[in-house]
Amino acid sequence: MNLRECIKTVEDRIQTAIRRSHRTRDSVTLVAVTKKFPPTVMCEAYSLGLRVFGENYVQEFAEKHTALASLADAQFHLIGHLQSNKARQATELFHAVETVDSEKLVRRLNEAGKPLEVMIEVKLSPEGAKAGAPPEQLPGLIQAIRTCPNLKLTGLMTMPPWNPDPETTRPFFRRLAELGRIHQLPKLSMGMSHDLEAAIEEGATHIRVGTALFGQRPKA
Ligand SMILES: *Cc1c(COP(=O)(O)O)cnc(C)c1O
């Protein structure tokens, strides 16, 4: 399948899940995950209508960034772990950082002095992603972000332990949605290529999709 066909297939899957859960299409943002893919692929995706891109590494995206200057209304989200010593650079490159998980990082992002949308990455299991804040740290982190004039906290993000069966990841999505309700955070970034339907059914507002759009990532 070429990129146009892959986008169509993903869009059909989103529509099916949207209908099943009685939601509207505009309540779900497709974040196209382009780590390891060159700017040419991102430009093609843009020309086919994609507008929100997810990148994992500050350094990699810094190198691609200048080649993307013509994508005027594209939005770039950092979805990989962010070290606080790269916080300033991240605020210059990204519109949103989805992976805030420590008060130190919160301070550094705010000190950079640029308005930035942030989400808190929540670690819901000892397995899986090493990064993320455990749920019990949420109240403190939320409080810390809300005192920062440059940061706008919009939601929660999670990355469950990888499992091919979406019914295994569904409870993690449900838990993140519950935490979003408890803390009154409307946005939920959850669900990837293989489990985006379950994520949408559980309330995802942002699904992060790489492989289903672009195929296997280049190894290098
Ligand atoms: C790579 C990545 C994705 C995309 O995963 P696919 O299975 O390729 O869709 C989503 N979220 C994060 C945090 C990632 O690192």
The ligand as a Gaussian input file, in Angstrom:
#p B3LYP/6-31G(d) Opt

LIG

0 1
 C        6.697000       4.823000      17.960000
 C        5.597000       5.301000      18.864000
 C        4.245000       5.242000      18.482000
 C        3.768000       4.641000      17.179000
 O        3.771000       3.264000      17.228000
 P        3.231000       2.371000      15.994000
 O        3.036000       1.038000      16.594000
 O        4.283000       2.423000      14.950000
 O        1.956000       2.999000      15.542000
 C        3.312000       5.779000      19.345000
 N        3.662000       6.316000      20.534000
 C        4.941000       6.381000      20.937000
 C        5.262000       6.986000      22.252000
 C        5.941000       5.860000      20.124000
 O        7.208000       5.904000      20.563000

